[in-house]
Amino acid sequence: MAKYLISFPSTAMVVPEGEWEAVVR
């Protein structure tokens, strides 16, 4: 998942923190 965040930082910023928590898990 870290690679995805690095590859698409702009997308990570658009996605709410709550959504990312679910994705990481």
C-alpha positions as CSV (number, residue, x, y, z in Angstrom):
1,M,0.0,0.0,0.0
2,A,2.9,2.3,0.7
3,K,4.0,2.0,-2.9
4,Y,0.5,3.1,-4.0
5,L,0.5,6.1,-1.8
6,I,4.0,7.1,-3.2
7,S,2.8,6.5,-6.8
8,F,-0.4,8.5,-6.4
9,P,0.1,11.1,-3.6
10,S,-2.6,13.3,-5.1
11,T,-5.1,10.4,-4.9
12,A,-4.2,9.7,-1.3
13,M,-5.0,13.3,-0.4
14,V,-8.4,13.2,-2.1
15,V,-9.4,10.0,-0.2
16,P,-10.6,10.6,3.4
17,E,-8.5,9.2,6.2
18,G,-11.4,6.9,7.3
19,E,-11.4,5.4,3.8
20,W,-7.7,4.8,3.8
21,E,-7.9,3.1,7.2
22,A,-10.3,0.6,5.7
23,V,-8.1,0.1,2.6
24,V,-4.9,-0.4,4.7
25,R,-6.7,-3.1,6.8
